[in-house]
Amino acid sequence: MAGFATAIRRSLLPLIGELAERHPLVNLVIREHEPAEALALLADDSVDVALTYDYNLARPPRAFLSAV
């Protein structure tokens, strides 16, 4: 899983104990990334789940602007 810190802390961490108990063979790896990075990892099949958010308060990274 990849996601931003707040989502990991609020949505994922509280479930880890129950997940381990119910599905002991599941290997969970959590990686902290900003939404654009998490979505890129998802598209690249590097992660199975991406926790993201949509916002328009900040400008996209410069590299993204030059690609558009």
Secondary structure as the mmCIF struct_conf table of DSSP 4:
data_model
#
loop_
_struct_conf.conf_type_id
_struct_conf.id
_struct_conf.beg_label_comp_id
_struct_conf.beg_label_asym_id
_struct_conf.beg_label_seq_id
_struct_conf.end_label_comp_id
_struct_conf.end_label_asym_id
_struct_conf.end_label_seq_id
STRN STRN1 ALA A 2 GLY A 3
HELX_RH_AL_P HELX_RH_AL_P1 ALA A 5 ALA A 7
HELX_RH_PI_P HELX_RH_PI_P1 ILE A 8 LEU A 12
HELX_RH_3T_P HELX_RH_3T_P1 LEU A 13 LEU A 15
HELX_RH_AL_P HELX_RH_AL_P2 ILE A 16 ARG A 22
TURN_TY1_P TURN_TY1_P1 PRO A 24 LEU A 25
STRN STRN2 ARG A 31 GLU A 32
HELX_RH_AL_P HELX_RH_AL_P3 PRO A 35 ALA A 43
TURN_TY1_P TURN_TY1_P2 ASP A 44 ASP A 45
BEND BEND1 SER A 46 SER A 46
BEND BEND2 ASP A 48 ASP A 48
STRN STRN3 ALA A 50 LEU A 51
BEND BEND3 LEU A 57 ALA A 58
HELX_LH_PP_P HELX_LH_PP_P1 ARG A 59 PRO A 61
HELX_RH_AL_P HELX_RH_AL_P4 ARG A 62 ALA A 67
#
